[in-house]
């Protein structure tokens, strides 16, 4: 699959995320406290709410609707009511740009 140029590394503050839409799908791109970048599906698996409105705490994203949490590095559902993991996508950084490999 091709790598898609999603954003600049400077577009996302540390311990924050942005919404990125591509090919009719919504993604979330995160900037971890250690400087790494990650990408997941952009909608909560519980009630399809946009995660870009949620709160990033360390390596967790908290859904703004019911406060379910995911580890955005792995997609693992960490706190109810979410019980279905988030899909994650490979990310690479080159030349100050964040690239996401989408299927």
N, C-alpha and C positions, 0 to 999 in steps of 0.2 A: 504494500500500500504506500502511497506517496505521503511525504511529510508536508503538512500545510502550515504556512507562515500564519500564526495566530495573533501575535502581538509583540510589542517590545518588552524587554525585561523591566524597563522603567515604568511601564503601564500599570504594574501591580506592586503596591507597597508590601513590604515584608509582613507576614501574618495576615494577608488579605487575599481576596480573589476578585476575578472579573468574570462576567458572562461573555461567552463567545458563541456566536451562531454561525453554523456552517452547513451547507447542503440540507437545509430544512431541519436541522437538529440543534439543540442547545447544549452547550458544554460549560463547565466551570474550570477555570485555570487558577491555580493557587501558587503563592510564593511562600514557601516554608521558612520557619525561623533560621534554618541552617543555610538558606540561600538557594535551595533546590526548587524546581518548579514541577508541578503535577497537574494532571487533567482528569476530570471525571465527567460523567453525564451531568447535565445541568439541572436536572429535575429530581427532587426527592422521590425515592421509591415508595413512600407511604401514600402521599396524595398528590404527587406531581406538581409540587410547589417549586418555584425557582430558588435554587440554593444561593444565587448571587445576592439575595437579600438576607442571607443568614450571617451568623457570627463565626469567625474563625478564631479558634483558641488553640495555639500551638499547632498540632497536626490534626485537629478535629474541625469539622464543619458542623454547625448546629442549624438544623432546618428552622426557618423563621415561623412556621405554622404551629408545630407541636413539639418543638425542641428535641426531636430525635437527633442523634449524632452519628457521624461516619468518620472513620479515619480516611482522610482523602488520599493518603499515600497508597493504600491497599483497597479502598472502597468498602472495607468491613463495617457493617452496621454495629454500632457500639452502645446505643441506648434506645430503649423503647420510646415511641411506638415503632420505630423502623426495625424491620427484621430481614429485609431483602437488601443485600449488598449493592453498592453503586458500581456501575461499570467504570473501569479506569482505562486510560489510554496512554501509550508511550509518549514521552516528551523529551526533546533535546533542545539545547540552547547553543546557538551559533551566531557570532557577530552581534550580540546584544538582542537577538530575536528569539522568541519562543516558538518552536515548531511542534505540532501535535500530529501523531500518526492516527488517522481515523479510518475505521473499517467501513 
